[in-house]
């Protein structure tokens, strides 16, 4: 054991799936313990809770572990603002999932009457079951826990303790190069740690709601980037989602700081939210406001201030809002002349007002470096055609991979669709035959899998 090369021991640690494996590895001997410490906590996860920030502080103060942290993951979900009263809170308490009703199977609409009757019986049984079996005294106890946790989150933000904790931690992470900010389910599935920390409040953290004093994810991303700037951390990767488009409406002085913090990035992923209604049922209620703001070029200018990008992914959460309006135009994200000389991967989603010439020109400008191109829902202008555009992509850039998915449409002068195909996005299905056929066509040629006969309307 003692004769194994250090490189092999580090390789073994890199192969472990979780921290428990590394902890067991460290029990072998002192040499293994020292090497394992370098791999124990390379990616630090935290959220808006005092205990989570204390853990972050403890990791940052460890003389060995802190020296090997390379990324931070801020799980940004918080309670809605304002605090709910007891009656409203109680209406959200639903513990029926703890009552053993068995697996609720919803038959297909094409199933026979027997299957449909079975479904109705299950649903009726579920609806007759009390939402919970807690006394008023027990409910009051859990409501006080909810109040305490709500007030704790509010205090951490109102007094800038969140910024202070994160800044102090970053000072001790010399190898930190990446930050991830995720609310809802973007980039990361909600963690068990968050569920445990807030479970006694009996109230689900919905994310960062539309009526908070800070719009979705905006404060959390601002705090991460401001802390990086204060500690002179040269970030190489930022993944942020779901984050409100209103992040780009921060005041001018703040945006200067945000740009400075991102100056060294090589990877930037943004999933921009366009708002939701009060009940969280309808997305995109701010799509028209977002579109007006994006027309000013604020997002485009932000991206052009990051010259070393190798991986760029910018998408919005909806194709169009209640006013039948896309959140942004293609030209609001990628300008007519700018070039990222090292751009290797480009993914764009939920944009309109695009043309064949515009897309091909973007590819031509980056043909020396670009190896992956992705589209998730783009609408072409009148006089353009996906059937004309797709074969030309291979002629202007040598890609190693491509992903063309979502809604591919072309509109006429009245804004009505002339072409329309819906291809399953990656976040819906890991493998999709139509999407794979389209990627093969983009890379290798052959017969285009899209044609006028298999459009989604005819």
C-alpha positions as CSV (number, residue, x, y, z in Angstrom):
1,X,0.0,0.0,0.0
2,X,2.7,2.4,1.0
3,X,4.5,1.9,-2.3
4,X,1.6,3.1,-4.5
5,X,2.4,6.2,-6.6
6,X,0.8,9.4,-5.4
7,X,-0.7,9.9,-8.9
8,X,-2.5,6.6,-8.7
9,X,-3.9,7.4,-5.2
10,X,-5.3,10.8,-6.6
11,X,-6.7,9.0,-9.6
12,X,-8.5,6.5,-7.2
13,X,-10.0,9.4,-5.3
14,X,-11.2,11.1,-8.4
15,X,-13.1,7.9,-9.3
16,X,-15.2,7.9,-6.0
17,X,-18.8,8.8,-6.4
18,X,-19.4,10.5,-3.0
19,X,-17.7,11.9,0.1
20,X,-18.4,8.7,2.1
21,X,-16.1,6.7,-0.2
22,X,-13.3,9.3,0.3
23,X,-13.9,9.1,4.1
24,X,-13.4,5.4,4.0
25,X,-10.3,5.7,1.8
26,X,-8.8,8.1,4.5
27,X,-9.1,5.4,7.2
28,X,-6.4,3.2,5.6
29,X,-3.4,5.1,6.9
30,X,-2.0,8.6,7.4
31,X,-0.8,8.9,3.8
32,X,-4.2,8.0,2.5
33,X,-5.8,10.4,5.0
34,X,-3.7,13.3,3.7
35,X,-4.4,12.6,0.1
36,X,-8.1,11.9,0.7
37,X,-8.4,15.3,2.4
38,X,-7.6,17.0,-0.9
39,X,-10.6,15.3,-2.5
40,X,-13.1,15.3,0.4
41,X,-14.9,18.5,-0.4
42,X,-14.0,19.9,-3.8
43,X,-17.5,21.1,-4.5
44,X,-19.3,23.0,-1.7
45,X,-23.0,23.1,-1.5
46,X,-24.9,25.7,0.6
47,X,-28.3,27.4,0.9
48,X,-29.9,30.3,2.7
49,X,-29.9,28.8,6.2
50,X,-27.7,29.7,9.2
51,X,-26.5,26.1,9.7
52,X,-25.6,25.8,6.0
53,X,-23.5,29.0,6.2
54,X,-21.8,27.7,9.4
55,X,-20.8,24.6,7.5
56,X,-19.5,26.8,4.7
57,X,-17.5,28.7,7.2
58,X,-16.1,25.5,8.8
59,X,-15.0,24.2,5.4
60,X,-13.3,27.5,4.6
61,X,-11.4,27.4,7.9
62,X,-10.0,23.9,7.5
63,X,-6.3,24.2,6.6
64,X,-6.3,21.4,4.1
65,X,-9.8,21.0,2.7
66,X,-10.2,24.7,1.9
67,X,-7.1,24.6,-0.3
68,X,-8.8,22.2,-2.7
69,X,-12.3,23.6,-3.1
70,X,-12.9,24.3,-6.8
71,X,-16.6,25.2,-7.0
72,X,-19.5,26.5,-5.0
73,X,-23.2,25.5,-5.5
74,X,-25.7,28.0,-4.1
75,X,-29.1,26.4,-4.0
76,X,-31.1,29.6,-4.1
77,X,-34.6,28.6,-3.1
78,X,-36.2,30.8,-0.5
79,X,-39.7,31.3,1.1
80,X,-42.1,33.6,-0.6
81,X,-42.4,37.2,0.6
82,X,-44.4,38.3,2.5
83,X,-44.7,35.8,5.4
84,X,-47.9,33.8,5.3
85,X,-50.4,34.1,8.1
86,X,-51.5,31.0,9.9
87,X,-54.6,30.4,7.9
88,X,-52.8,30.7,4.6
89,X,-49.9,28.7,5.8
90,X,-52.2,25.9,7.0
91,X,-53.8,25.8,3.5
92,X,-50.4,24.9,2.1
93,X,-49.8,22.0,4.6
94,X,-50.4,18.8,2.8
95,X,-49.1,15.6,4.3
96,X,-51.3,13.1,2.4
97,X,-48.1,11.8,0.8
98,X,-47.4,10.3,4.2
99,X,-50.6,8.3,4.2
100,X,-50.1,4.9,2.5
101,X,-52.6,5.0,-0.5
102,X,-50.4,2.9,-2.7
103,X,-49.3,3.9,-6.1
104,X,-51.9,6.2,-7.8
105,X,-52.0,5.1,-11.5
106,X,-53.8,7.5,-13.9
107,X,-55.0,5.4,-16.9
108,X,-54.7,6.7,-20.4
109,X,-57.8,8.4,-21.8
110,X,-58.0,5.5,-24.3
111,X,-58.3,2.9,-21.6
112,X,-61.4,0.9,-21.1
113,X,-64.2,1.8,-18.6
114,X,-62.9,-0.6,-16.0
115,X,-59.6,1.2,-15.8
116,X,-61.3,4.6,-15.7
117,X,-63.5,3.5,-12.8
118,X,-60.4,2.3,-11.0
119,X,-58.9,5.8,-11.5
120,X,-61.9,7.6,-10.1
121,X,-62.0,5.4,-7.0
122,X,-58.3,6.1,-6.3
123,X,-58.8,9.9,-6.8
124,X,-62.0,9.9,-4.6
125,X,-60.1,8.0,-1.8
126,X,-57.3,10.4,-2.0
127,X,-59.6,13.4,-1.8
128,X,-61.4,12.0,1.2
129,X,-58.2,11.5,3.1
130,X,-57.4,14.4,5.5
131,X,-54.6,16.6,4.2
132,X,-52.9,15.9,7.5
133,X,-53.6,14.3,10.9
134,X,-52.1,17.0,13.1
135,X,-53.9,18.8,16.0
136,X,-54.2,22.5,16.1
137,X,-51.5,22.6,18.8
138,X,-49.1,20.6,16.6
139,X,-49.9,22.9,13.6
140,X,-49.1,25.9,15.8
141,X,-45.8,24.4,16.7
142,X,-44.8,23.9,13.1
143,X,-46.1,27.3,12.1
144,X,-43.7,28.9,14.6
145,X,-40.9,26.9,13.0
146,X,-42.0,28.3,9.7
147,X,-42.0,31.8,11.1
148,X,-38.6,31.4,12.6
149,X,-37.0,30.1,9.4
150,X,-38.7,32.8,7.3
151,X,-37.4,35.5,9.6
152,X,-33.9,33.9,9.5
153,X,-33.8,34.0,5.7
154,X,-35.0,37.6,5.7
155,X,-32.4,38.6,8.3
156,X,-29.6,37.0,6.4
157,X,-30.4,39.0,3.3
158,X,-31.5,42.3,4.9
159,X,-28.3,42.6,6.9
160,X,-26.1,41.3,4.1
161,X,-24.9,38.4,6.2
162,X,-25.2,36.2,3.1
163,X,-22.7,38.3,1.3
164,X,-20.4,38.4,4.4
165,X,-20.4,34.6,4.8
166,X,-19.7,33.9,1.2
167,X,-17.0,36.6,0.9
168,X,-15.3,35.3,4.0
169,X,-15.4,31.7,2.7
170,X,-14.1,32.7,-0.8
171,X,-11.0,34.3,0.8
172,X,-9.9,30.8,1.9
173,X,-10.5,29.0,-1.4
174,X,-7.5,29.7,-3.5
175,X,-8.5,27.2,-6.2
176,X,-12.1,28.3,-6.6
177,X,-13.0,28.7,-10.2
178,X,-16.7,27.9,-10.6
179,X,-20.0,29.0,-9.1
180,X,-23.4,27.5,-9.7
181,X,-26.6,29.3,-8.7
182,X,-29.8,27.2,-9.1
183,X,-33.3,27.9,-8.0
184,X,-36.2,25.5,-8.6
185,X,-34.8,22.6,-10.5
186,X,-32.4,24.2,-13.0
187,X,-28.9,22.7,-13.1
188,X,-29.5,20.7,-9.9
189,X,-32.3,18.7,-8.5
190,X,-33.5,20.0,-5.1
191,X,-31.2,18.5,-2.5
192,X,-32.0,16.3,0.4
193,X,-30.1,18.8,2.6
194,X,-32.6,21.5,1.8
195,X,-35.5,19.2,2.4
196,X,-34.2,18.2,5.8
197,X,-33.4,21.8,6.8
198,X,-36.9,23.1,6.1
199,X,-39.1,20.0,6.5
200,X,-40.4,20.9,10.0
201,X,-41.9,24.1,8.6
202,X,-44.3,21.9,6.6
203,X,-44.0,24.5,3.9
204,X,-42.4,23.8,0.5
205,X,-39.7,26.2,-0.7
206,X,-41.2,27.3,-4.0
207,X,-38.1,28.9,-5.3
208,X,-37.6,32.6,-5.4
209,X,-41.1,33.9,-6.0
210,X,-42.1,36.7,-8.3
211,X,-43.3,38.9,-5.4
212,X,-40.1,38.9,-3.4
213,X,-38.2,42.2,-3.0
214,X,-35.5,40.6,-5.2
215,X,-36.8,38.9,-8.3
216,X,-36.0,35.2,-8.9
217,X,-32.3,34.4,-8.3
218,X,-31.2,38.0,-8.8
219,X,-29.8,38.6,-5.3
220,X,-28.2,35.2,-5.0
221,X,-26.2,35.6,-8.3
222,X,-25.4,39.2,-7.4
223,X,-24.0,38.1,-4.0
224,X,-21.9,35.3,-5.6
225,X,-20.4,37.6,-8.2
226,X,-19.8,40.5,-5.7
227,X,-18.1,38.1,-3.3
228,X,-15.8,36.9,-6.1
229,X,-14.9,40.5,-7.0
230,X,-14.2,41.4,-3.4
231,X,-11.9,38.4,-3.0
232,X,-10.3,38.8,-6.4
233,X,-11.4,35.3,-7.4
234,X,-10.9,34.7,-11.1
235,X,-14.0,32.8,-11.9
236,X,-13.8,30.6,-15.0
237,X,-17.4,29.2,-15.0
238,X,-20.8,30.6,-14.0
239,X,-24.0,28.6,-14.3
240,X,-27.1,30.5,-13.2
241,X,-30.7,29.3,-13.5
242,X,-33.5,30.0,-13.1
243,X,-32.7,33.7,-12.8
244,X,-34.9,36.6,-13.6
245,X,-34.2,38.6,-16.7
246,X,-34.4,41.6,-14.4
247,X,-30.9,40.8,-13.2
248,X,-29.9,42.9,-16.3
249,X,-31.9,45.8,-14.9
250,X,-29.6,46.3,-11.9
251,X,-28.2,49.8,-11.5
252,X,-25.3,50.8,-13.7
253,X,-22.7,50.7,-10.9
254,X,-23.8,47.2,-9.8
255,X,-23.6,46.0,-13.4
256,X,-20.1,47.3,-13.8
257,X,-19.2,45.1,-10.8
258,X,-21.0,42.1,-12.2
259,X,-19.1,42.5,-15.5
260,X,-15.8,42.8,-13.7
261,X,-16.5,39.6,-11.8
262,X,-17.2,37.8,-15.0
263,X,-14.3,39.1,-17.0
264,X,-12.3,35.9,-16.8
265,X,-15.1,33.4,-17.6
266,X,-14.6,30.7,-20.2
267,X,-18.0,29.1,-19.4
268,X,-21.4,30.9,-19.0
269,X,-24.8,29.3,-18.8
270,X,-27.8,31.4,-18.2
271,X,-31.4,30.2,-18.0
272,X,-33.4,33.4,-17.8
273,X,-36.9,33.5,-16.2
274,X,-39.6,35.7,-17.6
275,X,-41.8,35.7,-14.5
276,X,-44.9,33.8,-13.3
277,X,-48.3,34.8,-12.1
278,X,-49.2,35.0,-8.4
279,X,-50.1,31.3,-8.1
280,X,-47.1,30.2,-10.1
281,X,-49.3,28.6,-12.7
282,X,-48.5,30.7,-15.7
283,X,-45.0,31.4,-16.9
284,X,-43.8,34.2,-19.1
285,X,-46.1,37.0,-17.7
286,X,-43.1,39.4,-18.1
287,X,-42.1,38.3,-21.6
288,X,-43.1,41.5,-23.2
289,X,-41.3,43.6,-20.6
290,X,-38.2,41.4,-21.0
291,X,-38.3,41.8,-24.8
292,X,-38.4,45.6,-24.5
293,X,-35.5,45.5,-22.1
294,X,-33.4,43.1,-24.2
295,X,-33.9,45.4,-27.3
296,X,-31.6,47.9,-25.5
297,X,-28.8,45.5,-26.0
298,X,-28.1,45.1,-22.3
299,X,-27.7,41.3,-22.5
300,X,-25.7,41.5,-25.7
301,X,-23.3,44.0,-24.2
302,X,-22.9,41.9,-21.1
303,X,-21.9,38.9,-23.1
304,X,-19.5,40.9,-25.3
305,X,-17.7,42.0,-22.2
306,X,-16.5,38.4,-21.6
307,X,-14.0,37.9,-24.4
308,X,-12.6,34.5,-23.4
309,X,-15.8,32.5,-23.6
310,X,-15.4,28.9,-24.8
311,X,-18.9,27.7,-23.7
312,X,-21.9,29.9,-24.0
313,X,-25.5,28.8,-23.3
314,X,-28.3,31.4,-23.1
315,X,-31.9,30.4,-23.0
316,X,-35.2,31.8,-21.7
317,X,-37.8,29.7,-19.9
318,X,-40.7,30.2,-22.4
319,X,-41.1,30.6,-26.1
320,X,-43.7,33.3,-25.7
321,X,-45.7,34.8,-22.9
322,X,-49.4,35.4,-22.5
323,X,-49.2,38.2,-25.0
324,X,-47.8,35.8,-27.6
325,X,-44.4,37.5,-27.3
326,X,-41.0,35.8,-27.4
327,X,-38.8,37.1,-24.6
328,X,-36.0,38.2,-26.9
329,X,-34.7,38.3,-30.5
330,X,-31.7,36.5,-31.7
331,X,-29.9,39.8,-32.3
332,X,-30.5,40.8,-28.6
333,X,-28.1,37.9,-27.6
334,X,-25.6,37.7,-30.5
335,X,-24.6,40.9,-32.3
336,X,-23.8,41.3,-36.0
337,X,-20.0,41.6,-35.8
338,X,-18.7,40.4,-32.4
339,X,-16.4,37.3,-32.3
340,X,-15.4,35.2,-29.3
341,X,-12.1,33.9,-30.7
342,X,-12.1,30.7,-28.6
343,X,-15.8,29.9,-28.6
344,X,-16.2,26.1,-28.8
345,X,-19.8,25.6,-27.8
346,X,-22.8,27.8,-28.5
347,X,-26.4,27.0,-27.4
348,X,-29.3,29.4,-27.8
349,X,-32.9,29.0,-26.8
350,X,-36.4,30.5,-27.1
351,X,-35.6,33.4,-29.5
352,X,-37.3,34.8,-32.6
353,X,-36.7,37.4,-35.3
354,X,-34.0,35.3,-36.7
355,X,-32.9,34.7,-40.3
356,X,-30.9,32.1,-42.2
357,X,-28.2,34.8,-43.0
358,X,-28.0,35.8,-39.4
359,X,-27.5,32.3,-38.1
360,X,-25.0,31.3,-40.8
361,X,-23.1,34.5,-40.2
362,X,-22.7,33.7,-36.5
363,X,-21.4,30.2,-37.4
364,X,-19.0,31.6,-40.0
365,X,-17.5,34.1,-37.6
366,X,-16.7,31.2,-35.2
367,X,-15.9,28.4,-37.6
368,X,-12.3,28.2,-36.5
369,X,-13.2,27.2,-33.0
370,X,-16.9,26.2,-32.8
371,X,-17.4,22.5,-32.4
372,X,-20.9,22.2,-30.8
373,X,-24.0,24.2,-31.8
374,X,-27.4,23.9,-30.1
375,X,-30.8,25.4,-30.7
376,X,-33.9,24.9,-28.5
377,X,-36.8,26.8,-30.1
378,X,-36.2,29.5,-32.6
379,X,-38.6,31.2,-34.9
380,X,-37.4,32.4,-38.4
381,X,-38.6,35.5,-40.1
382,X,-40.8,35.5,-43.2
383,X,-39.0,34.4,-46.4
384,X,-36.7,32.1,-44.4
385,X,-36.9,28.3,-44.1
386,X,-35.4,25.6,-41.9
387,X,-35.4,23.3,-44.8
388,X,-33.1,25.7,-46.6
389,X,-31.0,26.6,-43.5
390,X,-30.2,23.2,-42.0
391,X,-28.2,21.7,-45.0
392,X,-26.1,24.9,-45.1
393,X,-24.9,24.6,-41.5
394,X,-22.5,21.8,-42.4
395,X,-21.0,23.9,-45.3
396,X,-19.9,26.8,-43.0
397,X,-18.7,25.1,-39.8
398,X,-17.1,21.7,-39.0
399,X,-19.1,20.6,-35.9
400,X,-18.4,17.6,-33.7
401,X,-21.9,17.6,-32.2
402,X,-25.2,19.4,-32.6
403,X,-28.5,19.5,-30.9
404,X,-31.5,21.0,-32.8
405,X,-34.7,20.7,-30.7
406,X,-37.7,22.4,-29.4
407,X,-40.0,24.3,-31.7
408,X,-38.5,25.1,-35.1
409,X,-40.8,27.5,-36.9
410,X,-41.0,30.0,-39.7
411,X,-43.7,32.7,-39.7
412,X,-45.3,34.6,-42.5
413,X,-45.8,38.4,-42.7
414,X,-48.8,38.1,-40.5
415,X,-46.9,36.2,-37.8
416,X,-48.6,32.9,-38.6
417,X,-46.5,29.8,-38.9
418,X,-45.5,28.5,-42.3
419,X,-43.2,25.8,-41.0
420,X,-43.4,24.1,-37.6
421,X,-41.7,21.0,-36.2
422,X,-41.5,20.2,-32.5
423,X,-38.5,18.1,-31.5
424,X,-38.2,16.7,-28.0
425,X,-35.7,18.8,-26.0
426,X,-32.9,17.3,-24.0
427,X,-34.4,18.1,-20.7
428,X,-37.5,16.0,-21.5
429,X,-35.9,12.9,-22.9
430,X,-32.3,11.7,-22.9
431,X,-32.7,9.9,-26.2
432,X,-35.0,10.9,-29.0
433,X,-34.9,9.3,-32.4
434,X,-36.0,12.4,-34.3
435,X,-33.5,14.6,-32.5
436,X,-30.7,12.1,-33.2
437,X,-31.6,11.8,-36.8
438,X,-31.4,15.6,-37.1
439,X,-28.0,15.7,-35.4
440,X,-26.7,13.0,-37.8
441,X,-28.0,15.0,-40.8
442,X,-26.3,18.2,-39.5
443,X,-23.0,16.4,-39.1
444,X,-22.9,13.9,-41.9
445,X,-25.5,14.9,-44.5
446,X,-27.9,12.6,-46.2
447,X,-31.7,13.1,-46.2
448,X,-33.1,15.7,-43.9
449,X,-35.5,14.1,-41.4
450,X,-37.7,17.3,-41.6
451,X,-39.9,17.8,-44.6
452,X,-43.2,19.5,-45.5
453,X,-45.1,16.2,-45.0
454,X,-44.1,15.7,-41.3
455,X,-44.7,19.2,-40.0
456,X,-46.8,19.5,-36.9
457,X,-49.5,21.2,-38.9
458,X,-50.4,21.0,-42.6
